[in-house]
Amino acid sequence: IKYINECKKEHIIVYGPNINISDKSFVYNDEGIYYSLLGINNLGDVVVTNIINERNKGLFSNFEDFVFRTKDIINKRQFSSLVFSGALDVFKISKKGMIDNYDLTLQRMEYKESLGNKIINNEIKDDEYPFYEISENEFEALGFNLKYNAFIKYNQVREKYKCETLINCSE
C-alpha cells in the first residue's frame, strides 16, 4: 500500500492485475504499473507460472477461452480470487456474471469440443454485486482495496471542490 501511495504521489497509475498483461512481478509500461498475479491471494508460484505459460500460447480472447484453457490449472477458489482481484475485468463481464456462470461455462466447454458451433452460447447477465460486497471481496483477494474502496464514493465531491487528498500533502 505504501508503494502504491508513492506511485499516486508521482502521478503513476497503478492498475489492478490483468490476466493478459500481469506477470509474476509488477509490469511497467507507458500506461502505468500492473499489479502482479503473485500478489493475488490463493495463487501460488506454480499456478501463476502455469497461467502465464498458457497465456504465452496466445492471449485469453474472452471469458470462455480463459475458463477452457485454465480448467486444469486453477480451481474454483482460485478463479474467484482472480475475478475479485480484477484480473478478469478485461473480459467486460460483471464479477457476479463470471462467478455465477463459471460451472456452466466449464460444462459447456466439455460439450463444445464434440459439438463445435452447434452449441448455443450462454447469455451472461450483466447484474453486479453491491459495492460493499465487491469491496470486501477485493480486499480478500488482494489484502487491500485498490479499486473498490469506500473513498471512491467521495471522488466527485473532492473534484468538485478541488480538495487536496492527504496523500498529496507533504510530510
Sequence and secondary structure as in RCSB ss.txt:
>XXXX:A:sequence
IKYINECKKEHIIVYGPNINISDKSFVYNDEGIYYSLLGINNLGDVVVTNIINERNKGLFSNFEDFVFRTKDIIN
KRQFSSLVFSGALDVFKISKKGMIDNYDLTLQRMEYKESLGNKIINNEIKDDEYPFYEISENEFEALGFNLKYNA
FIKYNQVREKYKCETLINCSE
>XXXX:A:secstr
 HHHHHHHHTT  EE   TTT  SS EEETTEEE  GGGSTT  HHHHHHHHHHHTTS   SHHHHHHHHTTT  
HHHHHHHHHHTTTGGG   HHHHHHHHHHHHHHHHHHHHHGGGS           HHHHHHHHHHHHSS SS  G
GGGGHHHHHHTT   GGGS  
